[in-house]
Amino acid sequence: MTAPILAIEDASVDYGAFRAVDGATLRVRPGTITGLIGPNGAGKSTLFNAIAGEKELTAGAIRFQGKRIDDRSPDQVFASGLARTFQIPRPFAEMTVLENLMLAAPSQTGETFWAPILKPAAVRSEDAAVLGKAHEALAFTTLDRVAHEAAGRISGGQQKLLELARVLMSDPAMILLDEPAAGVNPALTEVLIDKIEALNARGMTFLIIEHDMDLVMRHCDPIIAMAAGQVIFEGNSEAALSDPRLLDAYLGDVAHA
C-alpha cells in the first residue's frame, strides 16, 4: 500500500478548556483530491491551522512525507512542500497581482542584505526566472489579463485564483485549500476546479475543506468527514451519501436533492 503523503495521528487541539480537535486520525494518499467536510464547528479549520503550523497540537502528531511537522513554524512547513490557501484571500492589496506572485517565490537571493551589491548578476538572473515563472502561473490561472491591477481591486473569485497562483510559485507537493468555492461565482468556480484537476493530473495532492457538497461529491475522492472534533467517516461519494451518520448530521438535503 502506498505510504500517505500526510498522516495525522490522534491529533487534539485545545482552546483553553474547549477541545476543537479531539483525537483526529486521518491519512491523505499522494495524488488524490481529498475532501474534508463537516458542519461548522467540526474542527476542520483548526485542523488545517495545526497542519500548517499555525496552531500547536495539544496531543498527537502530524507527519508530511514521513517527517513530523507539528513542531515546525508555518514558514518551515511551507518550505517542506506543504502550502495552503485561505477561505478569505489575503493578498497584498495595494501591490499588483504580478507583484504578489513575485513576492511569493521562496528563497530569493535578492532578499539578503548584501546580495544586490555583491552578486548583482545572480540577482538579475534569478529575478528574470521568477518573473517568467510568475507569468506562467498567471497564464495557468487565467489571471494574465489582470496582472498589473492592484490585487485588492480584482474580484473575489479572481483573488481565490490568485491564492492558488501564489502557492504554485513554491512548487509544493501538496496544497491545503480552505473553502475554495466560497463566495465565488459559478463560472470562476469551474475555472478554479479545472485548474485543481489539471494540477492533480500532474501528480499534485490536495486536501480541500468545502461546504459545496455538489463540488465535493463530483471532484473529491476520498471524502473525510469530521464532527465534534473527530473523524467520523472516510470513503467515496457513494458511501458518503448512504452513511446514516452523515445523512442525519450533514448530508440529508444533498442525498434527497
Secondary structure, 3 states (H helix, E strand, C coil): CCCCCEEEEEEEEEECCEEEEEEEEEEECCCCEEEEECCCCCCHHHHHHHHCCCCCCCEEEEEECCEECCCCCHHHHHHCCEEECCCCCCCCCCCEHHHHHHHHCCCCHHHCCCHHHHCHHHHHHHHHHHHHHHHHHHHHCCCHHHCCCEHHHCCHHHHHHHHHHHHHCCCCCEEEEECCCCCCCHHHHHHHHHHHHHHHHCCCEEEEECCCHHHHHHHCECEEEEECCEEEEEECHHHHCCCHHHHHHHHHHHHCC
